[in-house]
Amino acid sequence: MTGQVFNWLRGLFRPLHRSSQHQQQVDAETQHLALYHLPLCSYCLYVRRTIWRLNLNIEQRNILEGQWGNELRSEGGKTQTPCLQIRHPDRTEWMYESAEITQYLKQRFGANSKI
């Protein structure tokens, strides 16, 4: 019985599985995304866990390292984390709320997404 419960729980917390062709498509789409974060921020952890569960290859930029903090402030307009940078062909979008970020990622890349 314990083994069954363990396997059930393990299934809940493993990353989403895709075919290699589908994963390549998703990886190509995520090249236009970057997550600005702080390592110990609970809201950032929530977003990073969603990224892991959805098996997404999104660049993660710790704002305490390098130029990322300055870039977030100068280009995004404020130093708030988490922040998802979405690069469109004609503009850059800055998404700041963890619930909005996770909803966006689940809709765009979740198991029922069209990509």
One Martini backbone bead per residue (centre of mass of N, CA, C, O) as a GRO file, in nm:
protein
  115
    1MET     BB    1   0.058   0.063  -0.022
    2THR     BB    2   0.295   0.261   0.005
    3GLY     BB    3   0.393   0.229  -0.290
    4GLN     BB    4   0.138   0.345  -0.424
    5VAL     BB    5   0.149   0.624  -0.296
    6PHE     BB    6   0.427   0.699  -0.394
    7ASN     BB    7   0.366   0.675  -0.701
    8TRP     BB    8   0.140   0.883  -0.701
    9LEU     BB    9   0.308   1.123  -0.598
   10ARG     BB   10   0.529   1.114  -0.815
   11GLY     BB   11   0.329   1.178  -1.049
   12LEU     BB   12   0.257   1.470  -0.948
   13PHE     BB   13   0.594   1.568  -0.946
   14ARG     BB   14   0.641   1.544  -1.243
   15PRO     BB   15   0.719   1.613  -1.539
   16LEU     BB   16   0.620   1.680  -1.835
   17HIS     BB   17   0.546   1.474  -2.111
   18ARG     BB   18   0.706   1.461  -2.433
   19SER     BB   19   0.780   1.455  -2.725
   20SER     BB   20   1.059   1.540  -2.890
   21GLN     BB   21   0.919   1.722  -3.097
   22HIS     BB   22   0.747   1.885  -2.896
   23GLN     BB   23   0.984   1.982  -2.718
   24GLN     BB   24   1.123   2.144  -2.943
   25GLN     BB   25   0.896   2.345  -2.980
   26VAL     BB   26   0.893   2.452  -2.691
   27ASP     BB   27   1.190   2.543  -2.683
   28ALA     BB   28   1.160   2.754  -2.907
   29GLU     BB   29   0.946   2.929  -2.752
   30THR     BB   30   1.126   2.976  -2.480
   31GLN     BB   31   1.348   3.171  -2.607
   32HIS     BB   32   1.138   3.429  -2.544
   33LEU     BB   33   1.210   3.370  -2.238
   34ALA     BB   34   1.233   3.525  -1.900
   35LEU     BB   35   1.336   3.487  -1.556
   36TYR     BB   36   1.302   3.698  -1.293
   37HIS     BB   37   1.483   3.641  -0.977
   38LEU     BB   38   1.477   3.502  -0.648
   39PRO     BB   39   1.581   3.236  -0.467
   40LEU     BB   40   1.391   3.304  -0.180
   41CYS     BB   41   1.132   3.352  -0.327
   42SER     BB   42   0.816   3.225  -0.309
   43TYR     BB   43   0.701   3.323  -0.583
   44CYS     BB   44   0.938   3.216  -0.751
   45LEU     BB   45   0.912   2.921  -0.671
   46TYR     BB   46   0.633   2.880  -0.794
   47VAL     BB   47   0.727   2.935  -1.085
   48ARG     BB   48   0.962   2.731  -1.103
   49ARG     BB   49   0.782   2.483  -1.054
   50THR     BB   50   0.611   2.519  -1.306
   51ILE     BB   51   0.842   2.496  -1.505
   52TRP     BB   52   0.919   2.209  -1.422
   53ARG     BB   53   0.639   2.068  -1.465
   54LEU     BB   54   0.638   2.173  -1.781
   55ASN     BB   55   0.917   2.142  -1.910
   56LEU     BB   56   1.090   2.419  -1.919
   57ASN     BB   57   1.322   2.631  -2.115
   58ILE     BB   58   1.396   2.887  -1.902
   59GLU     BB   59   1.550   3.158  -1.843
   60GLN     BB   60   1.736   3.238  -1.542
   61ARG     BB   61   1.741   3.559  -1.358
   62ASN     BB   62   1.938   3.671  -1.117
   63ILE     BB   63   1.924   3.991  -0.970
   64LEU     BB   64   2.209   3.948  -0.801
   65GLU     BB   65   2.332   3.901  -1.089
   66GLY     BB   66   2.481   4.107  -1.257
   67GLN     BB   67   2.256   4.287  -1.483
   68TRP     BB   68   1.955   4.202  -1.411
   69GLY     BB   69   1.853   4.423  -1.218
   70ASN     BB   70   1.900   4.665  -1.407
   71GLU     BB   71   1.731   4.558  -1.644
   72LEU     BB   72   1.462   4.538  -1.498
   73ARG     BB   73   1.444   4.840  -1.422
   74SER     BB   74   1.495   4.976  -1.708
   75GLU     BB   75   1.291   4.788  -1.887
   76GLY     BB   76   1.047   4.708  -1.678
   77GLY     BB   77   1.033   4.954  -1.430
   78LYS     BB   78   1.100   4.727  -1.202
   79THR     BB   79   1.194   4.557  -0.883
   80GLN     BB   80   1.023   4.269  -0.944
   81THR     BB   81   0.942   3.952  -0.805
   82PRO     BB   82   0.847   3.799  -1.042
   83CYS     BB   83   0.961   3.805  -1.398
   84LEU     BB   84   0.828   3.790  -1.724
   85GLN     BB   85   0.987   3.777  -2.026
   86ILE     BB   86   0.834   3.876  -2.344
   87ARG     BB   87   0.939   3.824  -2.674
   88HIS     BB   88   0.842   4.002  -2.933
   89PRO     BB   89   0.890   4.121  -3.246
   90ASP     BB   90   0.771   4.436  -3.148
   91ARG     BB   91   0.799   4.352  -2.833
   92THR     BB   92   0.802   4.384  -2.469
   93GLU     BB   93   0.698   4.183  -2.201
   94TRP     BB   94   0.592   4.237  -1.850
   95MET     BB   95   0.547   3.990  -1.596
   96TYR     BB   96   0.476   4.002  -1.230
   97GLU     BB   97   0.267   3.789  -1.150
   98SER     BB   98   0.259   3.469  -1.045
   99ALA     BB   99  -0.030   3.388  -1.131
  100GLU     BB  100  -0.007   3.497  -1.421
  101ILE     BB  101   0.237   3.333  -1.509
  102THR     BB  102   0.125   3.045  -1.457
  103GLN     BB  103  -0.121   3.073  -1.637
  104TYR     BB  104   0.028   3.128  -1.898
  105LEU     BB  105   0.200   2.867  -1.903
  106LYS     BB  106  -0.035   2.662  -1.891
  107GLN     BB  107  -0.183   2.760  -2.148
  108ARG     BB  108   0.068   2.743  -2.348
  109PHE     BB  109   0.221   2.448  -2.214
  110GLY     BB  110   0.028   2.255  -2.141
  111ALA     BB  111  -0.133   1.958  -2.200
  112ASN     BB  112  -0.376   2.141  -2.363
  113SER     BB  113  -0.210   2.265  -2.563
  114LYS     BB  114  -0.133   2.363  -2.909
  115ILE     BB  115   0.196   2.325  -2.900
   0.00000   0.00000   0.00000
